[in-house]
Amino acid sequence: MKYTRWIIWPLLAFSVSSVQAKDYPFAAAWQQLLQVSDKLQASVQEVHRAEAEKHAADDLNMPSLSLNGSYTRLEKPLELDLRDLNPIASLDPSALPPALGGAIGAIPGSLFITPFTEQDVFRSSLQAMWPIYTGGKITAAQGIKAAHVAEKEHEHELSTRDLFVQLVDRYYAVAVSQALVDTRGQLVESLTKHASHAEKLEQQGQIAKVERLNAQVALENAKVDYTSATRQLEMAQIALAKMLHERDVVTQSQLFMLANPPAISQLTSLTLSQHPALKLLEAKEAQAQGLVTLEQGQYHPTVFLYGNYTLYEDDSLFAKMEPDWMVGVGVKVPLLSRDGRSGKVEAAKSALLQARYTKAQTQQDLSLLVEQSYRQLLQAQEEVNSLQLSMELATENKRLRDIAFSQGLSTSIEKVDAELKLSAVRMQELAAQYRYIQAYARLMAVSGQLDEFIGRASLTQEKS
């Protein structure tokens, strides 16, 4: 439905139109918002980051393999002098026979020295390590990352529901603002005719000047109100268009009300069983429980397999003596540490209790939110129903005042007052219908029934 309306009175004309605007039923607007919302895209990236961190934690069960290389410059090469070993070192040359002592003394000293390494040592190897028991630390860390993913997913769902309620507010603000413009425009049209009629009656001497002035003042005030309503409509359209990343938007879904309100027991049950805020806190509770297990695991030993394979080493006696590969099993038992393990365990337990208490408080808050929104829904519905009788009265009063004024049996003040009362009732009804839509949207969002609201909005669009 195109919101195009021309209101014409002497020397003044207003046009509220949507030129080259895109028609948007509420369902289409919601799908558009899901695609273009920067807030939701940022939330999606948070989920992706958490998933990537979870995948990284999965690798904690895998062995590690590293390529190591080194160059070492020694103060001097490692050498062994046989003369420093027994029994040669313990011999007294003066106690030996002269022939034997002379023979030993004639041997060059270099023949007694055995080099083990060069002064420059080059080395490279492959080293592997595979933890096979960590006291539950790896499993706890992986569980924390998985719960973190769930937390971000539920935060995304919360952002989606908040954005849904915001869209309802902006979308139907346009519909209400347009209806207000129409109501103000109708009042201007009616008062324009009345002012013209009053001027003719004054010229004929049938009414006093004050009554004609009253009609003109009422008309000018109505024009000001119409201009204000037009500006409000423009701002509402701009806000909705910016939200949908469009240049101009025309709404098609109209305000609606249900014949029967939803059952509050069902709304409360759905909210407390599946609301993402509660699921988020459950994920935080799982993270806190994992943190307790992780910190308690610091008291347990760590068992691991390890291995080393030499790829390159220099040509020395020491290298020939060392084996090319080795494998084994290692164990690390923590005895004393400076990281405050007991304090960390207590802190983790406190975080677990905090998550549980916060969840219990959130359940109470959500129950209260359902109760408040439900009563706001009923109150708005009661206002609309009561205003229907007021609308009939104001309409009939205006009709009678029109007849009476045309016959000179009523004053201009009375006729203008009837016009203003009818317009005021219409605006009160629109405001109540808008509050009804807002309360209904909050109820559907908090209970996770977004599709239910979209279906209702689609029905009103089809009927219109």
C-alpha positions as CSV (number, residue, x, y, z in Angstrom):
1,M,0.0,0.0,0.0
2,K,1.5,3.3,-1.1
3,Y,1.4,6.0,1.6
4,T,0.5,8.9,-0.8
5,R,-2.0,11.5,0.4
6,W,-2.7,15.0,-0.7
7,I,-4.2,17.4,1.9
8,I,-5.2,20.7,0.2
9,W,-6.5,23.9,1.9
10,P,-6.3,27.5,0.8
11,L,-2.7,28.7,0.2
12,L,-1.2,25.5,1.7
13,A,-0.7,21.9,0.5
14,F,1.3,19.0,1.9
15,S,2.3,15.7,0.2
16,V,3.4,12.7,2.2
17,S,4.6,10.3,-0.5
18,S,7.2,7.6,-1.0
19,V,8.8,8.1,-4.3
20,Q,10.9,5.2,-5.6
21,A,10.4,3.5,-2.2
22,K,10.6,-0.2,-1.8
23,D,7.6,-2.0,-0.5
24,Y,8.3,-4.1,2.6
25,P,5.9,-6.4,4.3
26,F,7.1,-7.1,7.9
27,A,8.3,-10.6,7.0
28,A,10.4,-9.2,4.1
29,A,11.8,-6.4,6.4
30,W,12.9,-9.0,8.9
31,Q,14.7,-11.1,6.3
32,Q,16.4,-8.0,5.0
33,L,17.5,-7.1,8.5
34,L,18.9,-10.5,9.1
35,Q,21.1,-10.1,6.0
36,V,22.3,-6.5,6.5
37,S,22.5,-6.0,10.2
38,D,26.1,-5.2,11.2
39,K,25.3,-6.1,14.8
40,L,24.3,-9.6,13.8
41,Q,27.3,-10.0,11.5
42,A,29.6,-9.1,14.3
43,S,27.8,-11.6,16.6
44,V,28.2,-14.3,13.9
45,Q,31.9,-13.6,13.7
46,E,32.1,-14.1,17.5
47,V,30.6,-17.5,17.1
48,H,33.0,-18.4,14.3
49,R,36.0,-17.3,16.5
50,A,34.8,-19.4,19.4
51,E,34.4,-22.4,17.0
52,A,37.9,-21.9,15.7
53,E,39.2,-21.8,19.3
54,K,37.3,-25.1,20.0
55,H,38.9,-26.7,16.9
56,A,42.3,-25.6,18.2
57,A,41.7,-27.2,21.6
58,D,40.9,-30.5,19.9
59,D,44.6,-30.7,18.9
60,L,45.6,-30.9,22.5
61,N,45.2,-34.7,22.3
62,M,47.6,-34.9,19.4
63,P,51.4,-35.5,19.8
64,S,53.7,-32.6,19.1
65,L,56.6,-32.9,16.7
66,S,59.4,-30.3,16.3
67,L,62.5,-29.9,14.2
68,N,65.3,-28.6,16.3
69,G,68.7,-27.3,15.2
70,S,71.6,-25.8,17.1
71,Y,75.0,-24.3,16.8
72,T,77.3,-24.2,19.8
73,R,80.7,-22.6,20.2
74,L,82.7,-24.2,23.0
75,E,85.5,-22.6,25.0
76,K,87.7,-25.4,23.8
77,P,87.1,-28.8,22.2
78,L,86.3,-31.7,24.6
79,E,89.3,-33.9,24.8
80,L,90.6,-36.8,26.9
81,D,94.3,-37.1,28.0
82,L,95.0,-40.8,28.7
83,R,97.8,-39.7,31.1
84,D,95.1,-38.4,33.4
85,L,93.6,-41.9,33.8
86,N,94.8,-44.6,36.1
87,P,97.0,-46.5,36.1
88,I,99.2,-44.1,34.0
89,A,98.3,-41.1,36.2
90,S,99.3,-43.0,39.3
91,L,102.7,-44.0,38.0
92,D,105.8,-42.4,39.4
93,P,108.3,-42.0,36.5
94,S,111.3,-42.1,39.0
95,A,110.2,-45.5,40.3
96,L,110.2,-47.0,36.8
97,P,113.3,-48.7,35.3
98,P,115.3,-46.2,33.3
99,A,114.7,-48.0,30.1
100,L,110.9,-48.0,30.5
101,G,110.7,-44.5,31.9
102,G,112.8,-43.2,28.9
103,A,110.6,-45.1,26.5
104,I,107.4,-43.6,27.9
105,G,109.0,-40.1,28.0
106,A,109.9,-40.5,24.3
107,I,106.2,-40.9,23.3
108,P,104.8,-37.6,22.0
109,G,102.1,-36.1,24.2
110,S,99.6,-35.7,21.3
111,L,99.4,-39.5,21.1
112,F,97.8,-39.6,24.6
113,I,95.0,-37.1,23.7
114,T,91.7,-38.3,22.3
115,P,89.4,-35.5,20.9
116,F,85.6,-36.0,21.5
117,T,84.2,-32.8,19.8
118,E,85.2,-29.9,17.7
119,Q,85.1,-26.4,19.2
120,D,82.1,-25.6,16.9
121,V,79.3,-28.1,17.3
122,F,76.4,-28.4,14.8
123,R,73.3,-30.5,15.5
124,S,69.7,-31.1,14.3
125,S,67.1,-33.5,15.4
126,L,63.3,-34.4,15.4
127,Q,61.7,-34.4,18.8
128,A,58.2,-35.8,19.6
129,M,56.1,-35.6,22.8
130,W,52.6,-37.1,23.3
131,P,50.7,-36.6,26.6
132,I,48.8,-39.7,27.5
133,Y,47.5,-38.7,30.9
134,T,47.2,-35.1,32.2
135,G,44.8,-35.5,35.2
136,G,41.8,-34.4,33.1
137,K,43.3,-31.0,32.2
138,I,43.0,-31.5,28.4
139,T,39.4,-32.8,28.6
140,A,38.5,-29.9,30.9
141,A,40.1,-27.4,28.5
142,Q,38.2,-28.8,25.6
143,G,35.0,-28.8,27.5
144,I,35.5,-25.1,28.4
145,K,36.0,-24.2,24.7
146,A,32.9,-26.2,23.6
147,A,30.8,-24.4,26.3
148,H,32.3,-21.1,25.1
149,V,30.9,-21.8,21.6
150,A,27.5,-22.5,23.1
151,E,27.7,-19.2,25.0
152,K,28.4,-17.2,21.9
153,E,25.6,-19.0,20.0
154,H,23.1,-18.0,22.7
155,E,24.5,-14.5,22.7
156,H,23.8,-14.3,19.0
157,E,20.3,-15.6,19.6
158,L,19.8,-12.9,22.2
159,S,21.0,-10.2,19.8
160,T,18.6,-11.6,17.1
161,R,15.6,-11.3,19.5
162,D,16.6,-7.8,20.6
163,L,16.9,-6.7,17.0
164,F,13.5,-8.2,16.2
165,V,11.8,-6.1,19.0
166,Q,13.7,-3.1,17.7
167,L,12.4,-3.7,14.2
168,V,8.8,-4.1,15.4
169,D,9.1,-0.7,17.2
170,R,10.5,1.1,14.1
171,Y,8.4,-0.7,11.5
172,Y,5.0,-0.1,13.2
173,A,6.1,3.4,14.2
174,V,5.9,4.2,10.5
175,A,2.4,2.7,10.3
176,V,1.3,4.6,13.4
177,S,2.9,7.8,12.2
178,Q,1.2,7.5,8.8
179,A,-2.2,6.9,10.5
180,L,-1.6,10.0,12.6
181,V,-0.8,12.1,9.5
182,D,-4.0,10.9,8.0
183,T,-6.0,11.7,11.1
184,R,-4.4,15.2,11.3
185,G,-5.0,15.7,7.7
186,Q,-8.7,14.8,8.0
187,L,-8.9,17.3,10.9
188,V,-7.3,20.0,8.7
189,E,-9.7,19.3,5.8
190,S,-12.7,19.4,8.1
191,L,-11.6,22.6,9.9
192,T,-10.8,24.2,6.5
193,K,-14.4,23.7,5.4
194,H,-15.6,24.9,8.8
195,A,-13.5,28.0,8.6
196,S,-14.7,28.8,5.1
197,H,-18.3,28.2,6.2
198,A,-17.9,30.3,9.3
199,E,-16.5,33.2,7.2
200,K,-19.6,33.1,5.0
201,L,-21.9,33.0,8.0
202,E,-20.1,36.0,9.5
203,Q,-20.6,38.0,6.3
204,Q,-24.3,37.2,6.5
205,G,-24.4,38.3,10.1
206,Q,-25.4,34.9,11.4
207,I,-22.4,34.4,13.7
208,A,-20.2,36.8,15.6
209,K,-16.6,37.6,14.6
210,V,-15.2,35.7,17.6
211,E,-16.7,32.5,16.3
212,R,-15.1,33.0,12.9
213,L,-11.8,33.7,14.6
214,N,-12.1,30.6,16.8
215,A,-12.6,28.5,13.6
216,Q,-9.5,30.0,12.0
217,V,-7.3,29.6,15.1
218,A,-8.4,26.0,15.4
219,L,-7.5,25.5,11.7
220,E,-4.0,27.1,12.1
221,N,-3.3,24.9,15.1
222,A,-4.4,21.8,13.2
223,K,-2.0,22.8,10.4
224,V,0.8,23.0,12.8
225,D,-0.1,19.6,14.3
226,Y,-0.3,18.2,10.8
227,T,3.2,19.5,9.9
228,S,4.6,18.1,13.1
229,A,3.0,14.7,12.4
230,T,4.5,14.8,8.9
231,R,8.0,15.4,10.3
232,Q,7.5,12.5,12.8
233,L,6.5,10.3,9.9
234,E,9.6,11.3,7.9
235,M,11.9,10.6,10.9
236,A,10.2,7.2,11.5
237,Q,10.7,6.3,7.8
238,I,14.4,7.4,7.9
239,A,15.0,5.3,11.0
240,L,13.5,2.2,9.4
241,A,15.3,2.8,6.1
242,K,18.6,3.2,7.9
243,M,18.0,0.0,9.8
244,L,17.3,-1.9,6.6
245,H,20.1,-0.2,4.7
246,E,17.6,1.1,2.2
247,R,17.2,4.6,0.7
248,D,13.4,4.7,1.3
249,V,10.9,2.1,2.6
250,V,7.2,1.7,2.5
251,T,5.5,-0.5,5.1
252,Q,2.7,-2.8,4.0
253,S,1.8,-4.7,7.2
254,Q,-0.8,-2.9,9.3
255,L,-1.5,-2.7,13.0
256,F,-3.3,-5.7,14.3
257,M,-4.9,-7.2,17.4
258,L,-5.6,-10.8,18.4
259,A,-9.1,-11.9,19.0
260,N,-7.9,-13.8,22.1
261,P,-4.6,-13.2,23.9
262,P,-2.1,-16.0,24.2
263,A,-2.1,-18.1,27.3
264,I,0.4,-16.8,29.9
265,S,1.1,-20.2,31.3
266,Q,2.4,-21.4,27.9
267,L,4.4,-18.2,27.4
268,T,6.1,-18.6,30.8
269,S,6.8,-22.3,30.1
270,L,8.3,-21.6,26.8
271,T,10.4,-18.8,28.2
272,L,11.8,-20.7,31.1
273,S,12.6,-23.8,29.0
274,Q,14.3,-22.3,26.0
275,H,15.3,-18.7,26.6
276,P,18.8,-18.1,25.3
277,A,19.7,-16.1,28.4
278,L,19.2,-19.2,30.5
279,K,21.0,-21.4,28.0
280,L,23.9,-18.8,28.0
281,L,24.1,-19.1,31.8
282,E,24.1,-22.9,31.5
283,A,27.1,-22.6,29.1
284,K,28.8,-20.3,31.6
285,E,28.1,-22.9,34.4
286,A,29.6,-25.6,32.2
287,Q,32.7,-23.4,31.7
288,A,33.0,-22.8,35.4
289,Q,32.7,-26.5,36.1
290,G,35.4,-27.2,33.5
291,L,37.6,-24.6,35.2
292,V,37.2,-26.4,38.5
293,T,38.3,-29.7,36.9
294,L,41.1,-27.9,35.2
295,E,42.5,-26.4,38.4
296,Q,42.1,-29.7,40.3
297,G,44.0,-31.4,37.6
298,Q,47.1,-29.4,38.6
299,Y,47.5,-31.8,41.6
300,H,47.6,-34.8,39.3
301,P,50.7,-36.2,37.6
302,T,51.3,-35.8,33.9
303,V,52.4,-38.9,31.9
304,F,53.8,-38.5,28.4
305,L,55.7,-40.4,25.6
306,Y,58.7,-38.8,24.1
307,G,61.2,-39.5,21.4
308,N,64.2,-38.0,19.6
309,Y,65.7,-38.8,16.2
310,T,69.1,-37.2,15.2
311,L,69.1,-35.9,11.7
312,Y,72.5,-34.3,11.5
313,E,75.5,-34.1,13.8
314,D,79.2,-33.4,13.2
315,D,81.7,-36.2,12.7
316,S,83.1,-36.6,16.2
317,L,83.7,-39.4,18.7
318,F,81.0,-38.1,20.9
319,A,78.5,-38.2,18.0
320,K,79.5,-41.7,17.2
321,M,78.9,-42.7,20.8
322,E,75.4,-41.1,21.0
323,P,72.5,-43.2,19.5
324,D,70.7,-41.9,16.5
325,W,67.2,-42.3,18.1
326,M,65.7,-42.8,21.5
327,V,62.1,-43.2,22.9
328,G,60.7,-43.4,26.4
329,V,58.0,-42.6,28.9
330,G,58.1,-39.6,31.2
331,V,56.2,-38.6,34.2
332,K,55.9,-35.2,36.0
333,V,54.6,-35.1,39.5
334,P,53.8,-31.6,41.0
335,L,55.0,-31.4,44.5
336,L,55.3,-27.7,45.3
337,S,54.4,-24.8,43.1
338,R,54.1,-21.0,43.2
339,D,51.0,-20.7,41.1
340,G,48.5,-20.9,44.1
341,R,46.7,-24.0,43.0
342,S,44.4,-24.1,46.0
343,G,43.3,-20.5,45.6
344,K,42.6,-21.1,41.9
345,V,40.4,-24.1,42.8
346,E,38.4,-22.0,45.3
347,A,38.1,-19.2,42.8
348,A,36.8,-21.6,40.1
349,K,34.2,-23.0,42.6
350,S,33.0,-19.5,43.4
351,A,32.6,-18.8,39.6
352,L,30.5,-22.0,39.4
353,L,28.2,-20.9,42.3
354,Q,28.0,-17.4,40.7
355,A,26.7,-18.9,37.5
356,R,24.1,-20.9,39.3
357,Y,22.8,-18.0,41.4
358,T,22.8,-15.8,38.3
359,K,20.7,-18.4,36.5
360,A,18.2,-18.5,39.3
361,Q,17.9,-14.7,39.3
362,T,17.5,-14.6,35.6
363,Q,14.6,-17.1,35.7
364,Q,12.8,-14.7,38.1
365,D,13.5,-11.7,35.9
366,L,12.2,-13.5,32.8
367,S,9.1,-14.6,34.6
368,L,8.5,-11.0,35.7
369,L,9.1,-9.7,32.2
370,V,6.5,-12.1,30.8
371,E,4.0,-11.0,33.5
372,Q,4.6,-7.3,32.8
373,S,4.5,-7.6,29.0
374,Y,1.3,-9.7,29.3
375,R,-0.4,-7.2,31.5
376,Q,0.7,-4.4,29.2
377,L,-0.9,-6.4,26.3
378,L,-4.2,-6.7,28.2
379,Q,-4.2,-3.1,29.2
380,A,-3.6,-1.9,25.6
381,Q,-6.4,-4.2,24.4
382,E,-8.8,-2.9,27.0
383,E,-8.0,0.6,26.1
384,V,-8.7,-0.1,22.4
385,N,-12.0,-1.8,23.3
386,S,-13.1,1.0,25.6
387,L,-12.1,3.6,23.0
388,Q,-14.5,2.1,20.4
389,L,-17.5,3.4,22.4
390,S,-15.7,6.7,22.8
391,M,-15.2,6.8,19.0
392,E,-18.9,6.2,18.4
393,L,-19.8,8.9,20.8
394,A,-17.3,11.4,19.3
395,T,-18.5,10.6,15.8
396,E,-22.1,11.1,16.6
397,N,-21.4,14.3,18.6
398,K,-19.5,15.7,15.6
399,R,-22.4,14.8,13.3
400,L,-24.9,16.5,15.5
401,R,-22.7,19.6,15.9
402,D,-22.3,19.9,12.2
403,I,-26.0,19.9,11.7
404,A,-26.6,22.3,14.6
405,F,-24.0,24.7,13.4
406,S,-25.3,24.8,9.9
407,Q,-28.7,25.6,11.3
408,G,-27.4,28.3,13.7
409,L,-28.2,26.2,16.7
410,S,-24.6,25.6,17.8
411,T,-21.6,27.8,18.2
412,S,-18.3,27.5,16.3
413,I,-16.5,26.7,19.5
414,E,-18.8,23.7,20.1
415,K,-18.3,22.4,16.5
416,V,-14.5,22.8,16.8
417,D,-14.5,21.1,20.1
418,A,-16.4,18.1,18.6
419,E,-13.8,17.9,15.8
420,L,-10.9,18.0,18.2
421,K,-12.5,15.3,20.5
422,L,-13.0,13.0,17.5
423,S,-9.4,13.5,16.4
424,A,-8.1,12.9,20.0
425,V,-10.0,9.6,20.3
426,R,-8.5,8.4,17.0
427,M,-5.0,9.2,18.2
428,Q,-5.6,7.6,21.5
429,E,-6.7,4.4,19.7
430,L,-3.7,4.4,17.5
431,A,-1.4,4.9,20.5
432,A,-3.1,1.9,22.3
433,Q,-2.8,-0.3,19.2
434,Y,0.9,0.5,18.9
435,R,1.5,-0.3,22.6
436,Y,-0.4,-3.6,22.0
437,I,1.9,-4.4,19.1
438,Q,5.0,-3.7,21.2
439,A,3.8,-5.8,24.1
440,Y,2.9,-8.7,21.8
441,A,6.3,-8.5,20.1
442,R,8.1,-8.6,23.4
443,L,6.0,-11.7,24.4
444,M,6.8,-13.5,21.2
445,A,10.5,-12.6,21.4
446,V,10.9,-13.6,25.0
447,S,9.1,-16.9,24.4
448,G,11.0,-17.6,21.1
449,Q,7.9,-17.4,18.9
450,L,9.2,-14.9,16.3
451,D,7.5,-16.9,13.5
452,E,4.2,-16.6,15.2
453,F,4.4,-12.8,15.2
454,I,5.6,-12.8,11.5
455,G,2.6,-15.0,10.6
456,R,0.2,-12.6,12.2
457,A,1.8,-9.6,10.5
458,S,1.6,-11.4,7.1
459,L,-2.2,-12.1,7.6
460,T,-2.8,-8.3,8.2
461,Q,-0.7,-7.5,5.1
462,E,-2.8,-10.0,3.0
463,K,-6.1,-8.5,4.3
464,S,-4.9,-5.0,3.6
